[in-house]
C-alpha cells in the first residue's frame, strides 16, 4: 500500500508538495501547482538500484515531519492526505 502526504505551500495556496512512499520503499516527490506537475523518484538502495541513500533518508524524515504538521492541532487550512492517526498522538 502506497502511503502519501501533502502540504500546501505557505506563499501560494495553489502549490502543493506531495510525497509518496511506495510499497517497495521508493519515494516519489511531486510538486503540483498552476496546472503543472513535476515529479522525481528516489529508489531503494541495493536491489532497487538507488544512488541516493542520504536523500532517501532525508525524504523519509520529511514525510514524517509533514505528517506531524498535518495533525489537527498543527494544521491551519493545510490539506492532509494519508494515514496520520498514529502520528498525531505520538
C-alpha positions as CSV (number, residue, x, y, z in Angstrom):
1,X,0.0,0.0,0.0
2,X,1.4,3.4,-1.0
3,X,1.5,6.0,1.7
4,X,1.3,9.6,0.8
5,X,1.2,13.0,2.4
6,X,0.9,16.6,1.0
7,X,1.4,20.1,2.2
8,X,0.1,23.3,0.7
9,X,2.8,26.0,0.2
10,X,2.9,28.9,2.6
11,X,3.1,31.5,-0.1
12,X,0.7,30.0,-2.6
13,X,-2.4,28.0,-1.8
14,X,-2.3,26.6,-5.4
15,X,1.1,24.8,-5.0
16,X,1.4,21.5,-3.1
17,X,4.3,19.3,-2.2
18,X,3.4,15.7,-2.2
19,X,5.5,12.7,-1.1
20,X,4.6,9.0,-1.9
21,X,6.3,6.1,-0.2
22,X,5.7,3.1,-2.5
23,X,5.3,-0.5,-1.3
24,X,8.9,-1.2,-2.4
25,X,10.2,1.7,-0.3
26,X,10.9,4.0,-3.2
27,X,9.9,7.7,-2.6
28,X,8.3,9.9,-5.2
29,X,8.4,13.7,-4.7
30,X,5.8,15.7,-6.7
31,X,5.1,19.4,-6.8
32,X,1.7,20.3,-8.2
33,X,0.7,23.9,-8.9
34,X,-0.5,26.3,-11.6
35,X,-1.6,23.4,-13.8
36,X,1.9,21.9,-13.8
37,X,3.2,18.7,-12.3
38,X,6.8,17.9,-11.7
39,X,7.9,14.6,-10.0
40,X,11.1,12.7,-9.3
41,X,11.5,9.2,-7.8
42,X,14.3,8.0,-5.5
43,X,14.8,4.2,-5.4
44,X,15.8,1.9,-2.5
45,X,19.5,1.2,-2.5
46,X,20.6,-2.3,-3.3
47,X,18.0,-4.2,-5.3
48,X,16.2,-1.0,-6.2
49,X,19.3,0.5,-7.8
50,X,19.0,3.7,-5.8
51,X,22.0,6.0,-5.8
52,X,20.9,8.4,-3.1
53,X,20.8,6.8,0.3
54,X,21.1,10.1,2.3
55,X,18.5,11.8,0.2
56,X,16.1,8.8,0.7
57,X,16.6,9.0,4.4
58,X,16.0,12.8,4.4
59,X,12.8,12.3,2.4
60,X,11.6,9.8,5.0
61,X,12.2,12.3,7.7
62,X,10.4,15.0,5.7
63,X,7.5,12.6,5.2
64,X,7.2,12.2,9.0
65,X,7.5,15.9,9.5
66,X,4.8,16.6,7.0
67,X,2.5,14.1,8.8
68,X,3.1,15.8,12.1
69,X,2.4,19.2,10.5
70,X,-0.9,17.8,9.2
71,X,-2.1,16.8,12.7
72,X,-5.3,18.7,13.6
73,X,-3.5,20.6,16.5
74,X,-0.9,21.8,14.0
75,X,-3.0,22.3,10.9
76,X,-4.2,25.7,9.8
77,X,-6.0,25.3,6.5
78,X,-3.4,22.9,5.1
79,X,-4.6,19.8,3.2
80,X,-3.8,16.5,4.7
81,X,-3.7,13.2,3.0
82,X,-2.5,9.8,4.2
83,X,-2.7,7.9,7.4
84,X,-1.9,10.3,10.3
85,X,-3.9,8.7,13.1
86,X,-0.8,7.4,15.0
87,X,1.5,10.3,14.0
88,X,-0.8,12.8,15.7
89,X,-0.8,11.1,19.0
90,X,2.9,10.1,19.2
